[in-house]
């Protein structure tokens, strides 16, 4: 019995209590029943023991964290394999990305097709003459959130086999996101891939040409490997920051995404309203070396100019002078400043902040060193209005222009349109909305300018009155 307990802990007490029954019960049926029970018990312990022995000494295993992009690489590859379609336990989701279209319209039969992936169990499959095991579980994580865990193993002791498989998953994933810009958002203090957008060509972003060339040239020079060496030899932090400011609808966000596509960079979007000091520090520490950190509408995040900088500094310190979270549980200004240019800020990152009201920002946030270039975006002037017109009514495209319009008349029609639209009064987004509403006929667009201008101006007057009433109510509180 002691030898049996050495190999199968806990089995000896059960067998010792059943041994008198085997020797003292005269009935053959009783002995047979006890023997069958012992065999089942022995089989249970033996299977667990040999299973752990096999997993410990004769298999290789790689675990993939849910919060890492490698998790998506593995899951996308697994879902493309035949064994995934035969899994007995699957997770079903609506696949909005692979809808098929016919004649520009989505086929009713293929509308909201379902996407299946193995879940809560093990799946065995052969790949390149090796037997692999894919395991995926869904557990209840912190604060009630569902967290997933995935791992892949194979029967063998060479870990390079698993690494080659994951490299195949990586190549498959990169093929899916080719010509796309990967956007990451945060869940708590972890980055998670959010969506992949088609790369937007820089020619489709209608802003001042000189401004665009200057900004692209500066980003290209910064990302040049020679520039990194230049910064390193002088002991300077290899980082770059831009502030894009101007009225809404002037192309700040569009230009940010186009820059990411132009230089094949991933975009990490920060939503300051849902963060605290600890989460912000952790997120910046986990940024890759080459990426774009996008902080949109920074003036609306609560990071404003303070009236008393000393008071602000004292409020950001807790007992013994240690940093503490702001009173409302949000990000404090001191923490934001530290992560932008502190030791935890990653090398090679490009920070882009956008704002509609630069006057509301604290000077410490946009001082040189944190913001290397401030770029002002203006309302549409003559050249931009002309670019927008030819962007919609491209004379070299195959788009059919209805009515009596002809592509030969486009230059003259563009001059008429530019002459009717006031300069530096409307944003490119507002002008684009007019052109898109009349995309089949440039003459209709020209004829609609007066009505459109009156409507936009009336909307602005209503918005101004609403804001003034809100300010009066606040003054009376």
Helices and strands as residue ranges (DSSP letters): H 2-7, H 11-24, H 28-57, E 60-64, H 69-79, H 82-85, E 90-94, E 101-102, E 105-106, G 108-110, E 114-118, E 121-127, E 130-140, G 142-144, E 146-154, H 159-176, E 180-187, E 190-198, G 202-204, H 209-223, H 225-233, E 240-246, H 252-262, E 267-269, G 272-274, H 277-285, E 291-295, G 298-300, H 309-315, G 319-321, H 333-341, E 349-355, G 358-360, E 373-377, H 382-392, G 407-409, H 410-420, H 428-437, H 442-447, H 449-476
